[in-house]
Amino acid sequence: MHEEADRFAITDSQSGFRWYSARLLKGVSLEASGYHLEMEILMKAWRGGFTIDSLPVAARVADGRATSHFRPVRDTWNICMTFLRHM
């Protein structure tokens, strides 16, 4: 079990900066849109035995304003429901 956890350690599930292999993208059917798409693809990758890794990316602010359109309650709800649906 420890080996599987090491293979799929996610440090930031919602960064938006991620690359996926063509094999993964061809192998999963995605239904979500918005912020919970990240959770759907991570869960399907995990179920499919894919390895996930992260690279640090510096966050930037454009023109002195935050660039996120995250809606805390709605988007968090959708992310949680996507996680539970794919468990």
N, C-alpha and C positions, 0 to 999 in steps of 0.2 A: 504494500500500500504506500509506503514511503516513496518508493521509486515513481509511482504514478503521480503523487503529489509534487515531486520535484519536476516532473515532466510538464506539469500544468500549473505552475505557480504564476498567478496573475497579480501584479502589483498595482495596476490601475486599469479597471475594466471600462472606463468611460473617457479615456484620453482623446479618442478620435484620431490619433496618429498610430496607425497600425498597417502592416502589410500582411497579405495572405498569399499562400501559394496558389497557383492556378489549379492544382489538384484539389485543394480544399474548396475553392469557389465553384469548381465543376461538380463537386461531390455533394453539395448541400443545396437545398431549396430554401430560400429565405422568404419569410412572410412579413416581418416587421418593417417599420420605417421609423425614423427619428432616433432618439437616444437608445431605445431598447433594441435596436438592430445589433448594436455591439454585443449585448448580452446573448441574443439569439445565436449569433455566429460563434461566440466563445463556447456556448453550451453544446452546439452541434459539432464543433471541432473537438471538444473534449470527448463527446460520445463516439466520434469517429476515430479516436485514437491519435489525433494530430498533436504535435508538440507546439506549445505556445511559449513565446519569449517576449520580453519587452526591451525597448531601448529608451533611455531618458531623453526627453525633449523639453527644451526650455519654453515656458509659457510666455507669451508676449501680449502686450496690450496695444491695440491699434488706436492711434489718435487720442490717447489718454482715456479710452473707454474699453471696458471689457467686451470681448467679442462673443461670449457665450449667449445662447438663447435658451438655456436650460430653465425649465419651469419646475421648481423644486418638488412640489407635491405631485403633480400629474406625471412628470417624467420618472420620478422615483417609484411611484406606483407601477407604471408600465414596465420598468426595469425589473422590479421584484416579481411581478406577475409572469414575465417572460422567463425569469430564472426558475420559478416554481413549475411552470408548464413543461419545461425541458428537463427537469430532474428526473 
